[in-house]
Every structure is written in structure tokens, then in C-alpha cells.
Amino acid sequence: MKALLVIVITILSFSCSQDFFAHCEMENYLESSHKNINSGFQNQQRIIYTSFSEQELETLFKKTNMSCKEILLNFFYCNMCFNNDGNYLITYSGKRVDLENTKDPNVFTDNLIKLISSMKIG
């Protein structure tokens, strides 16, 4: 059991920014299997800190058959930290971008997609 914990911590330390360790508890963290390995930036994945729970982001995104969570994890290279006090994004470069608070997972996801789409790469 102790060896497993050491392995998990080691893997996470190489794949996440230090901000993750300071602000996200393991049970609230979900890592995307997709990495942007050719970006040349500090992070290979973006990190979304959200006030939504994981279950809330299981809501289907608009008229798709995919959840808000799946869209952000699989198409926008985002790791997620759920159940936070606020909403913000850590970019590839490590910059924090505060996000609007909303009660609707679709609005939250749509706002994130627009933000990420407006970035050159970060």
C-alpha cells in the first residue's frame, strides 16, 4: 500500500504543476489521458479548478452524447480538480485565468471552450 502511494505521488509530481499539490485533494482530482507533449510549455495539460462536483459535470454537453467532463478531458487536454471554492484555469504556461461563476455545467463548459479557443496555445 505504501509503495502504491509513493508511485502515485511520483507520477503526479511529473505530470502536474506544483499548484495541484497546493490546492487539490487527491479524491477531487481527475487527470486527462491526453497530453500536449509538443507545446514546449511548463505544463503538458491545462488544469481546471471548479466549484462543480464530478457528478455535476457528467451532464451532457449541449446536443452531444458526451458529458461536459468528457469534452474538457478528451478534447481540450484538461485535468480537473472538483469541489473548489471558485473556478479558474491553469494554462500550459502556468498562468492562472479566473473564470465566471455559473450554476450551469453547460455554460461553464461553453465558456471554457471559448476561452481556450481564443488562446494561441496556452
Buried (B, 14 or more C-beta within 10 A) or exposed (E): EEEEEEEEEEEBEEBBBEBBEEBBEEEBBBBBEBBBEEBEBBBBBBBBBBBBEBEBBEBBBEEEEBBBBBBBBEEBBBBBBBBBEEBBBBBBBBEEBEBEEBEEBBEBBBBBBEBBEEBEEB
